[in-house]
Amino acid sequence: MDINNFINCINKNCKKSINPMFNIELHNSNYNIFHFIINGTSFAVNKDELIKVLNWFDNFWLFLEIKFHSKEIVKDKKVSKKNELE
């Protein structure tokens, strides 16, 4: 499965079930590692680090982080159709 399609699928389904503002974005990529985090609407502190969180319901807040490790080293640091999940 293509990483972009997988993330788009997560975003689409979570907008319906969690919050219409739900959106996971590429945060950082380095050769064969792709790091995605939720683009939250509020800030919270986690282990002395300021992170973005999204209100799920009432007083529950969501932080989501996804990392993919590709078998191949990607030279251009772009998520593309060549980078597939294991």
CORTAFEN-V773744 format. One record per backbone hydrogen bond with DSSP energy under -0.5 kcal/mol. CO is the residue of the C=O (numbers start at 1). NH is the residue of the N-H. If there is no record, write none. Layout:
co:nh
CO:NH
CO:NH
This chain:
co:nh
1:85
2:6
3:7
4:8
5:9
6:10
7:11
8:12
9:13
10:14
11:15
12:16
13:17
14:18
14:19
19:22
23:39
25:37
28:35
30:32
30:33
31:74
32:70
33:30
34:36
34:68
35:27
35:28
36:66
37:25
38:40
42:53
44:46
44:51
46:49
49:46
49:51
51:44
53:41
53:42
54:62
57:60
59:61
60:56
60:57
62:54
64:38
66:36
68:34
68:70
73:75
78:80
80:83
82:84
83:3
